[in-house]
């Protein structure tokens, strides 16, 4: 049987056509408002031409040669060109450069781009999964790795080994979960190292530059570009299948307003809907509308991962009509999936190969998402159905982006889109060098507030606010090289303190006081538990614990101190570490009787051994995540050699979620391997565990970084670590 027969899917269902109005079925017929005739006449591909940099690009390049520079520009406006030219200037002078981005996938893409530009021997990469050519003069990596290098440099009393730093996606400074890493990096970066920040458009760029100028004692200039390289035209899809302009020019040069027919549709209580409640719209018919007017390829932003997958089943009539596209798509799929046997037989491959469609979200395997991204970038797919997470850090523009929701899931809840988020998503519409014009299509439905989206399209971008917060990893690493008084001075330099200045009487002092008090709270707990001494210096335990730059460093450190982890069983170690990494409640409806005895005993030993320490943390006001058995079991089974599908089934989670958990587990285990001088056997077990879990289909499209632990390392006996006067009280509760 051929490969093609093996991965074909079962006979598809007929696509639904759920257009109803008071029991009346409405047929979706392609149509376009007469006003769109001139707009659609602009559709086409620009003639090949030599690249000519925009004025803002040249201005930024000139400024970064003299000072720090913050560049804000729409997605796809060519910010990377500025970085390439600035790095080339440093490289030609014999200097070194660091390019930091928020996402591993983006770092991998930039690594390939930079290697092609500067030569593979001149570019290295550093992410949690990848470590190649680290002595190269140009390093690409994640911002967390750069921040960690700054920690190490401060500890050694040395300067960072680079002459230029680029922080890409600098608006992540305002990210609730990871903004602290950007802020720390900006605070710790030596003044001598020029800084280039590349960002989506943000509302308070001048304030951010003012803050940087103050803390780095050198000017930071702002270059702002608001013009899109490819003009954007917003439309609305009427449920009858007619495309309408969303906005028209306001009277006497005023703000754009809703097109009359759109306003009438929104106020018409008898207007049909694209789909009844709880059902998706007929995406196959929508693709037919877009195809008729040459508006493909398209990205559809949907509310959930399940919607993205289900949308594919509604496009089963989207057969490829171009023989050259079909041939090239088949060839590229074979090339892109050659390395990974599991991906070669991916359940959605038939849909990609024969219908030119794909579903892209965090529940998909990383390698499959890479395949879709490559195919979309090369113009071989007609449509991608994606969650809003695809808007950040992934470069596969389309001619049209379509929205079905005016909100997005932020990791905790659904919240209304802000202007910056919407602009970043619409930034995918219109491919520079491939399109004269791009389109944003609003698809009405239950979760779409059309007037809100219309306002956001022309709204000023949102401001970035400080997200700095104190945690144990930060506290330990700052104490590596700073006294508490010096830390207090660093906290005075935070963006939070700057942004509160002048907001109210004493506002800056209030923000600083909050940070300083929180630092002292962390410091006191570290002193009580023996990681810091009475002179606020790291103990031996504190020194090695500072290298655990992970989510729960103290729980892992205490487990290592007490010898709770199974150092002779790498698979068990991988499972337990996954339980400590997991941040989702996942044990509902779990039958514990089916769990393997060795694993439950190992988990029980860790839970019971850490109970007193965890209770002490909670009483002191620190969060402690419980260890759930389902993710622990899934990673343990995967480490023992269970087939991937079985491991996914045991975890009862999407395979992308399990792959993400495995990669995060491997990253945490790498930090344990770094402790080989203190815990040589545990470090070796962690190394073996990494090797067990990083294999197809989890491995990204490159060789994983499996640390080589020196087997002849001289162990240093770890200290027990508790102050004598605290010993009795600390061990009493549930220990």
C-alpha positions in Angstrom: 0.0 0.0 0.0 1.4 3.4 -0.9 2.0 6.2 1.7 -0.9 8.1 0.2 -3.4 5.3 0.9 -2.0 4.8 4.5 -2.7 8.3 5.7 -5.9 9.0 3.8 -9.0 9.7 6.0 -12.3 8.0 6.1 -15.1 9.2 3.8 -15.9 12.8 4.7 -19.3 14.0 5.9 -21.2 16.4 3.6 -20.5 20.0 4.7 -23.3 21.7 6.7 -25.1 24.6 5.2 -26.7 26.1 8.3 -28.0 29.5 7.1 -31.5 29.8 8.6 -33.8 32.7 9.3 -36.9 31.8 11.3 -36.9 28.3 9.8 -36.0 29.6 6.4 -32.8 28.1 4.8 -30.6 30.6 3.0 -28.2 29.6 0.4 -24.7 31.3 0.5 -24.1 32.8 -2.9 -20.9 34.7 -3.7 -21.5 38.3 -4.2 -19.7 41.7 -3.8 -21.0 45.2 -3.2 -20.5 47.5 -6.2 -18.2 49.7 -4.0 -15.7 46.9 -3.9 -15.1 46.8 -7.7 -12.3 49.4 -7.6 -10.8 47.8 -4.5 -10.7 44.4 -6.0 -9.1 45.8 -9.2 -6.0 46.5 -7.0 -5.5 42.8 -6.3 -2.4 41.4 -7.8 1.3 40.6 -7.4 3.8 43.5 -7.6 6.3 43.3 -10.4 9.7 42.1 -9.2 11.8 45.0 -8.1 15.0 45.7 -6.3 14.5 46.2 -2.6 14.4 49.9 -1.5 14.4 50.5 2.2 11.7 52.7 3.7 12.5 56.0 5.2 11.8 54.8 8.7 14.2 51.9 8.2 17.1 54.2 7.2 16.3 56.5 10.0 16.4 53.7 12.6 19.7 52.4 11.2 21.2 55.9 11.5 19.9 56.4 15.1 21.1 53.0 16.4 24.6 53.8 15.4 24.5 56.7 17.8 22.2 55.6 20.7 19.7 53.1 21.8 16.7 52.9 19.6 13.1 51.7 19.9 11.4 51.0 16.6 7.7 50.5 16.5 6.0 49.5 13.2 3.2 47.4 12.0 3.6 43.6 11.6 5.3 42.9 8.3 6.7 46.4 7.9 10.3 45.1 7.6 11.8 45.6 11.1 14.1 42.6 10.7 15.9 44.4 7.9 17.0 47.0 10.4 18.4 44.4 12.7 20.2 42.6 9.9 21.9 45.8 8.7 22.8 46.9 12.3 24.2 43.5 13.1 26.2 43.5 9.8 27.8 46.8 10.8 28.9 45.3 14.2 30.0 42.1 12.5 32.1 43.9 9.9 33.9 45.8 12.7 34.8 42.5 14.4 32.1 42.8 17.1 29.6 40.3 18.5 25.8 40.6 18.5 22.8 39.0 20.3 19.4 38.7 18.8 16.6 37.8 21.3 13.0 36.8 20.6 10.2 35.6 22.8 9.5 32.3 21.0 11.6 29.3 20.2 9.9 28.9 16.9 10.7 32.5 16.0 14.3 32.1 17.2 14.7 29.0 15.0 13.3 30.8 12.0 15.7 33.8 12.6 18.6 31.5 13.0 18.1 30.0 9.6 17.6 33.5 8.1 20.7 34.9 9.7 22.8 31.9 8.9 21.8 32.3 5.2 22.7 36.0 5.4 26.0 35.9 7.4 27.1 32.3 6.8 26.4 29.3 9.0 29.7 29.4 10.8 29.0 33.0 12.0 25.7 32.3 13.6 24.8 30.3 16.7 21.5 29.6 18.5 20.6 29.3 22.2 17.1 28.2 23.3 15.9 25.8 25.9 15.9 23.0 23.3 18.8 24.0 21.1 22.5 24.9 21.6 24.6 25.2 18.5 27.7 27.1 17.6 27.6 29.1 20.8 31.0 30.7 20.2 29.8 32.3 17.0 30.0 36.1 16.8 26.2 36.3 16.2 23.9 34.5 18.6 20.1 34.1 18.1 18.1 32.9 21.1 15.2 33.4 23.5 15.1 36.4 25.8 15.1 34.1 28.9 18.5 32.7 27.8 19.9 36.3 27.4 18.5 37.2 30.8 20.2 34.2 32.3 23.5 35.1 30.7 23.2 38.5 32.3 22.7 36.8 35.7 25.9 34.7 35.1 27.9 37.7 34.0 26.9 39.8 37.0 27.8 36.8 39.3 31.3 36.5 37.7 31.8 40.2 37.8 32.2 40.3 34.0 30.5 42.1 31.2 28.2 40.3 28.8 30.2 38.9 25.9 28.5 40.9 23.2 28.7 44.4 21.6 25.1 44.8 20.4 21.7 43.5 21.5 18.4 43.3 19.6 15.2 42.6 21.5 12.6 41.5 19.0 8.9 41.7 19.9 9.8 44.2 22.6 6.1 44.9 23.4 6.3 41.6 25.3 7.5 43.9 28.0 3.8 44.2 28.8 3.1 40.5 28.7 1.5 39.4 32.0 3.4 36.2 32.2 6.8 36.9 30.6 7.1 40.7 30.7 9.3 40.5 33.8 12.0 38.8 31.7 12.1 41.7 29.2 12.2 44.3 32.0 15.0 42.5 33.8 17.0 42.2 30.6 16.7 46.0 30.0 17.6 46.8 33.5 20.7 44.5 33.7 22.1 45.1 30.3 25.4 47.0 30.5 25.3 50.6 29.4 28.1 50.1 27.0 26.1 47.6 24.9 23.8 49.4 22.4 20.2 48.3 22.4 17.8 48.0 19.5 14.2 47.2 20.4 11.8 46.1 17.7 8.1 46.2 18.5 4.6 46.2 17.1 3.1 49.6 17.4 2.5 50.6 21.0 0.8 53.7 22.4 3.4 54.8 24.9 6.7 54.3 23.0 8.0 57.7 24.1 7.5 56.8 27.8 9.3 53.5 27.4 12.2 55.3 25.7 12.3 57.9 28.4 12.5 55.2 31.1 15.3 53.4 29.2 17.2 56.7 28.8 16.9 57.3 32.6 18.1 53.8 33.7 20.8 53.4 31.1 22.0 57.0 31.3 22.1 57.2 27.5 19.6 58.5 25.0 17.0 56.1 23.6 15.4 57.4 20.5 12.1 56.4 19.0 11.3 55.6 15.4 7.7 55.1 14.7 6.1 53.9 11.5 2.3 53.7 11.3 1.9 53.1 7.6 1.4 49.5 6.6 3.7 48.3 3.7 0.6 46.7 2.2 -2.7 48.7 2.6 -5.4 47.0 4.5 -9.1 47.0 3.5 -11.7 45.8 6.0 -14.9 44.0 4.8 -17.8 42.2 6.3 -19.3 39.0 5.0 -23.1 39.2 4.9 -24.7 35.9 5.7 -26.2 35.8 2.2 -22.6 35.5 0.9 -22.1 39.1 -0.2 -18.9 41.0 0.7 -19.5 44.5 2.0 -17.1 47.3 2.8 -17.0 47.5 6.6 -16.1 51.2 6.7 -16.5 54.3 4.6 -14.9 57.7 4.9 -16.5 60.0 7.5 -18.1 63.3 6.5 -15.7 66.2 6.0 -12.6 64.1 6.7 -14.0 62.7 10.0 -13.4 59.3 11.4 -14.4 56.3 9.2 -17.9 55.0 9.9 -19.8 51.8 9.3 -21.0 51.3 5.8 -24.7 51.9 5.6 -25.6 48.3 4.5 -23.5 47.0 7.4 -25.3 49.2 9.9 -28.6 48.1 8.5 -27.7 44.5 8.8 -26.6 44.9 12.4 -29.9 46.5 13.4 -32.1 44.1 11.3 -33.7 41.7 13.8 -34.8 39.4 10.9 -31.4 39.2 9.3 -30.2 35.6 8.8 -27.3 34.1 10.6 -24.3 32.3 9.1 -24.9 29.4 11.5 -27.3 28.4 14.2 -26.1 28.6 17.9 -23.4 26.1 18.7 -22.4 25.5 15.1 -19.7 26.8 12.9 -20.4 28.7 9.7 -20.1 26.9 6.3 -16.4 27.5 5.8 -16.3 25.6 2.5 -18.8 28.1 1.0 -16.9 31.0 2.5 -13.8 29.8 0.8 -15.7 29.7 -2.4 -16.7 33.3 -2.0 -13.1 34.3 -1.3 -11.8 32.3 -4.2 -14.2 33.9 -6.7 -12.8 37.3 -5.8 -9.1 36.2 -5.6 -8.9 36.7 -1.9 -7.0 33.5 -1.0 -4.9 32.5 0.8 -6.6 33.2 4.0 -6.1 32.8 7.8 -9.2 32.3 9.8 -8.9 33.2 13.5 -11.2 31.0 15.6 -12.2 30.8 19.2 -10.9 27.4 20.1 -8.6 24.5 19.0 -11.7 22.3 18.6 -13.2 24.8 16.2 -10.0 24.9 14.1 -10.1 21.1 13.7 -13.8 21.0 13.0 -13.5 23.7 10.4 -11.5 21.5 8.2 -14.4 19.1 7.9 -16.5 21.9 6.5 -14.1 22.5 3.6 -14.2 19.0 2.0 -15.2 20.5 -1.3 -12.2 22.8 -1.5 -10.4 20.6 -4.0 -7.2 22.0 -5.5 -7.8 23.3 -9.0 -4.3 24.1 -10.0 -2.2 21.1 -11.1 1.1 22.9 -10.4 0.0 23.8 -6.9 -1.1 20.2 -6.3 2.2 18.8 -7.6 4.3 21.3 -5.6 2.3 20.8 -2.4 2.7 17.0 -2.7 6.4 17.4 -3.2 7.0 19.9 -0.3 4.9 17.8 2.1 7.1 14.8 1.3 10.2 16.8 1.9 9.0 18.5 5.1 7.8 15.3 6.7 10.7 13.1 5.7 12.5 13.3 9.0 9.5 12.5 11.2 7.7 9.1 10.6 4.9 10.2 12.9 4.3 13.4 11.0 4.4 11.6 7.6 1.1 9.9 8.7 -0.4 12.8 10.5 -4.2 12.5 10.7 -4.6 15.9 8.9 -2.1 15.3 6.1 -4.7 14.2 3.6 -6.6 17.4 4.2 -3.5 19.5 3.7 -2.4 17.6 0.6 -5.7 17.3 -1.2 -7.7 20.3 0.1 -4.8 22.8 0.7 -6.1 23.6 4.2 -4.7 23.2 7.7 -5.5 23.6 11.4 -2.8 25.5 13.4 -3.0 25.7 17.2 -1.2 24.7 20.4 -2.8 21.3 20.5 -0.9 20.3 17.4 2.6 18.8 17.4 5.4 21.4 16.9 6.7 19.6 13.9 3.3 19.6 12.2 2.8 23.3 12.9 6.3 23.9 11.3 5.1 22.0 8.2 1.9 24.1 7.9 3.9 27.3 8.5 6.3 26.4 5.7 3.5 25.5 3.3 1.6 28.7 4.0 4.7 30.9 3.7 5.3 29.3 0.2 1.8 30.1 -0.9 0.8 26.4 -1.2 -2.2 26.4 1.1 -5.6 28.1 0.6 -6.5 28.5 4.2 -5.3 28.1 7.8 -7.7 27.9 10.7 -5.9 29.1 13.7 -6.3 30.4 17.2 -5.2 33.9 18.0 -1.8 32.6 19.3 -0.6 32.3 15.7 -0.7 36.1 15.4 2.5 36.5 17.5 5.9 35.4 16.3 4.9 33.3 13.3 5.5 34.6 9.8 3.1 33.3 7.3 1.1 36.2 5.8 -2.0 35.7 3.7 -4.0 37.9 1.4 -6.9 37.9 3.8 -7.4 37.4 7.5 -10.9 36.6 8.8 -12.2 37.1 12.3 -15.1 35.3 13.9 -14.5 36.7 17.4 -13.9 40.1 18.9 -12.3 38.5 22.0 -9.5 36.1 22.6 -8.4 33.6 25.3 -5.5 35.0 27.3 -4.7 31.8 29.1 -7.2 32.3 31.9 -10.3 33.8 30.4 -11.8 35.3 27.2 -11.1 39.0 27.1 -12.0 41.6 24.5 -9.3 42.3 21.9 -7.4 45.5 22.3 -6.1 47.6 19.4 -2.5 46.1 19.6 -3.8 42.5 19.5 -6.1 43.2 16.5 -3.4 45.1 14.7 -1.0 42.3 15.1 -3.5 39.8 13.7 -4.4 42.0 10.8 -0.6 42.4 10.2 -0.8 39.0 8.5 -3.1 40.4 5.8 -1.2 41.4 2.7 2.2 39.8 1.8 5.0 42.4 1.1 6.2 41.7 -2.4 3.3 39.4 -3.1 0.2 41.6 -2.7 -0.8 45.1 -3.6 -3.5 45.1 -1.0 -4.6 43.0 2.0 -8.0 42.3 3.5 -9.5 41.9 6.9 -12.8 40.1 6.8 -15.2 40.4 9.7 -17.5 37.3 9.9 -20.6 38.1 12.0 -21.7 35.6 14.7 -22.4 35.1 18.4 -18.9 36.2 19.5 -18.4 39.0 17.1 -19.0 42.6 18.2 -18.7 44.2 14.8 -18.8 47.9 15.9 -16.0 47.1 18.4 -13.8 45.6 15.8 -14.5 48.5 13.5 -13.4 51.0 16.2 -10.2 49.0 17.0 -9.1 48.9 13.3 -8.5 52.7 13.5 -7.8 53.0 17.2 -4.4 54.0 18.7 -2.3 51.0 19.8 -2.6 50.0 23.5 0.0 51.2 26.0 2.6 48.8 27.5 2.6 48.5 31.3 5.2 47.0 33.6 4.7 43.4 34.6 7.7 43.1 36.9 7.2 40.9 39.9 9.5 39.2 42.4 10.1 35.5 42.4 12.5 33.1 44.0 14.6 32.6 41.0 15.1 36.4 40.6 15.9 36.8 44.3 18.5 34.1 44.3 20.2 35.3 41.1 20.3 38.9 42.2 21.8 37.9 45.5 24.6 36.1 43.6 26.1 39.5 42.8 24.2 42.1 44.7 23.7 43.1 48.3 20.1 43.8 49.3 20.8 47.6 49.2 22.0 47.2 45.6 18.9 45.2 44.8 16.8 48.0 46.2 18.5 50.4 43.9 17.8 48.1 40.9 14.2 47.9 41.8 14.1 51.7 41.9 15.0 51.5 38.2 12.0 49.4 37.3 9.5 50.5 34.7 6.8 50.0 37.4 8.4 52.7 39.5 8.8 55.0 36.5 5.2 54.6 35.3 3.8 55.3 38.8 5.9 58.5 39.0 3.6 61.5 38.9 0.4 59.4 38.7 -0.3 60.3 42.2 1.5 62.0 45.1 4.2 59.6 46.1 3.2 57.1 43.4 6.7 56.2 42.4 7.7 55.6 46.0 4.6 53.4 46.5 5.5 51.2 43.5 9.1 50.9 44.6 8.0 50.1 48.2 5.7 47.3 47.0 8.6 45.7 45.0 11.1 46.2 47.8 8.8 44.7 50.4 8.0 41.7 48.2 11.8 41.2 47.7 12.3 41.3 51.5 9.5 38.7 51.9 11.2 36.3 49.5 14.5 37.0 51.2 13.2 36.2 54.7 11.8 32.9 53.4 15.1 32.0 51.8 16.9 32.8 55.1 14.5 30.6 57.1 14.9 27.7 54.8 18.7 28.0 54.6 19.3 29.2 51.1 20.5 32.6 52.4 22.4 33.3 55.5 21.9 36.0 58.2 24.1 38.4 56.3 21.9 38.1 53.2 24.5 36.1 51.3 23.7 32.8 49.5 24.7 29.7 51.3 26.1 26.7 49.5 22.6 25.5 48.9 21.6 29.0 47.7 24.5 29.0 45.2 23.5 25.8 43.4 19.7 26.5 43.8 20.2 29.8 41.9 21.0 27.8 38.8 17.5 26.3 38.9 15.9 29.0 36.7 12.6 27.3 36.5 9.0 27.8 37.6 9.3 26.1 41.0 13.0 26.3 41.9 12.5 25.9 45.7 10.4 22.8 45.6 12.9 21.2 43.2 15.8 22.4 45.3 14.2 21.0 48.5 13.5 17.7 46.8 17.2 17.5 45.8 18.4 18.4 49.3 16.2 15.6 50.9 17.0 13.1 48.2 13.4 12.6 47.3 13.8 12.2 43.5 14.5 8.8 42.0 18.1 9.2 40.8 18.5 5.6 39.7 15.3 5.7 37.5 15.5 8.3 34.8 12.0 7.6 33.5 10.5 8.1 37.0 12.5 11.3 37.3 11.1 12.5 34.0 7.5 11.8 35.2 7.9 13.5 38.5 9.5 16.6 36.9 6.6 16.7 34.5 4.3 16.8 37.5 6.2 19.8 38.9 6.2 21.5 35.5 2.5 21.0 34.8 0.3 24.0 35.5 -3.1 22.6 34.7 -5.6 20.7 36.9 -5.8 17.4 35.1 -6.7 14.6 37.5 -10.5 14.8 37.2 -12.1 11.4 36.6 -8.8 9.7 37.0 -8.9 6.0 38.1 -5.9 5.7 40.3 -6.2 1.9 40.5 -4.9 1.7 36.9 -1.7 3.6 37.7 1.6 1.7 37.9 2.8 1.0 41.4 6.4 2.2 41.0 5.2 5.6 39.7 2.6 6.1 42.4 5.1 5.2 45.1 7.7 7.6 43.7 5.2 10.4 43.5 3.9 9.7 47.0 7.5 9.9 48.3 8.0 13.3 46.7 4.6 14.6 47.9 5.0 13.4 51.4 8.6 14.6 51.6 7.7 18.1 50.3 4.5 18.5 52.3 6.0 20.4 55.2 8.0 22.6 52.9 5.0 23.3 50.7 2.8 24.1 53.7 5.5 26.5 55.0 5.5 28.2 51.6 1.7 28.5 51.5 1.5 29.8 55.1 4.2 32.4 54.1 1.9 33.5 51.2 3.7 31.8 48.3 1.8 29.8 45.7 2.5 26.1 45.4 1.2 24.0 42.5 0.0 20.5 43.3 1.5 17.5 41.5 -1.2 15.8 39.3 -0.9 12.2 38.4 -2.2 12.3 34.8 0.6 14.4 33.2 3.1 12.6 35.4 1.9 9.2 34.1 1.8 10.4 30.5 5.4 11.6 30.5 6.6 8.5 32.5 5.0 6.2 30.0 6.5 8.1 27.1 9.9 7.9 28.8 9.6 4.1 29.3 9.1 3.6 25.5 5.4 3.5 25.2 4.2 4.5 21.7 3.3 8.2 21.3 -0.4 7.6 20.7 -0.6 5.4 23.8 1.2 8.1 25.9 -1.2 10.7 24.6 -4.2 8.5 25.5 -2.9 7.9 29.0 -2.6 11.6 29.6 -6.0 12.3 28.1 -4.7 15.5 26.5 -4.1 16.9 23.1 -0.8 15.7 21.6 0.4 19.3 21.3 -0.1 19.7 25.0 1.8 16.6 25.8 4.6 17.6 23.4 4.8 21.0 25.1 4.8 19.4 28.6 7.6 17.1 27.4 9.7 20.0 26.1 9.2 22.0 29.3 10.1 18.9 31.3 13.3 18.5 29.3 14.1 22.2 29.9 13.7 21.8 33.7 15.8 18.6 33.6 18.6 20.5 31.8 18.8 22.8 34.9 19.3 19.7 37.0 22.1 18.5 34.8 23.9 21.8 35.5 24.2 20.7 39.2 26.6 17.8 38.4 29.2 19.0 40.8 26.7 18.9 43.7 24.4 16.1 42.6 26.4 14.0 40.1 24.2 10.9 40.0 21.0 13.0 39.8 22.5 15.1 37.0 23.4 11.9 35.1 19.9 10.6 35.6 18.4 13.9 34.3 20.6 13.7 31.2 19.3 10.1 30.5 15.7 11.3 31.1 16.1 14.0 28.5 17.4 11.5 26.0 14.4 9.2 26.7 11.7 11.9 26.2 13.2 13.9 23.3 12.4 11.7 20.4 10.0 11.6 17.4 7.5 13.1 17.3 8.3 15.5 20.2 11.7 16.6 18.8 11.7 19.8 16.9 13.2 19.8 13.5 16.8 19.7 14.7 19.0 17.6 17.0 18.0 18.2 20.6 20.5 19.6 23.1 21.2 16.7 25.5 23.8 18.0 28.0 27.0 16.0 28.4 27.4 15.5 32.2 31.1 15.0 33.1 31.3 11.6 34.8 34.4 12.5 36.7 33.1 15.6 38.3 34.1 16.0 41.9 30.9 16.1 44.0 30.5 18.8 46.6 28.5 17.7 49.6 25.3 19.8 49.8 24.5 21.5 53.1 21.3 20.6 54.9 20.6 24.3 55.0 18.2 25.0 57.8 19.2 27.4 60.6 19.4 25.4 63.9 16.8 27.6 65.6 14.3 27.0 62.8 14.9 23.2 62.5 12.4 22.0 65.1 9.5 24.3 64.1 10.1 23.8 60.4 9.9 20.0 60.5 6.9 19.7 62.8 3.9 20.2 60.5 3.1 17.1 58.4 6.7 16.2 57.9 
